[in-house]
């Protein structure tokens, strides 16, 4: 398992907990607006061994409460389950970030009692999902399976969408609202351009445009909120 990054402390990534975030290599999507494009193809440098990461968490016991595992797409790592077990043996809570395309892995981790929180990206409305995921041969049923599983309430979770001008419009959020309708936690966050974005040329939405998307979402998702937008 290639561990390609470590954020030693975060107050934002794991709701309600002081945590650290580790970044794993490889992804099964090619979202054109991906901000971690260096972690997609298995070519990123391995910066930490599992033993080094576990030693770090041993030393931070009593300071950190949780560990966020992100990527890339963590469910691609064959060693993910035993690695999480080792983290939990140290007394940490574990949050998983996932695109939801491997529902069988997600279910196994939850039913094994290894996850305390899941954040799943909702890339777009269902008719636009393939384009947003950058994946030609795409099966929406896997995403729908993960969504349904999380909404069954087996583990605390949130859904989140990064809004990207050039990818999304009001139709996406109308569909997302109807699809996820209920009391699920849902966060809308704005695209931020950087040199790490996979494809150039995308733009962020204005605060007013994001509020318009929220107005479309909230009749179906009353808990929908903006995240990371000032003002």
Secondary structure as UniProt FT lines:
FT   STRAND          3..10
FT   TURN            15..16
FT   STRAND          19..24
FT   TURN            32..33
FT   HELIX           37..39
FT   HELIX           50..59
FT   TURN            62..63
FT   STRAND          66..70
FT   HELIX           74..76
FT   TURN            78..79
FT   HELIX           80..89
FT   TURN            90..91
FT   STRAND          93..98
FT   HELIX           103..111
FT   TURN            112..113
FT   STRAND          117..121
FT   HELIX           126..128
FT   HELIX           129..133
FT   HELIX           140..151
FT   TURN            152..153
FT   STRAND          157..163
FT   TURN            166..167
FT   HELIX           170..179
FT   STRAND          186..190
FT   TURN            195..196
FT   HELIX           207..217
FT   TURN            218..220
FT   TURN            222..223
FT   STRAND          224..227
//
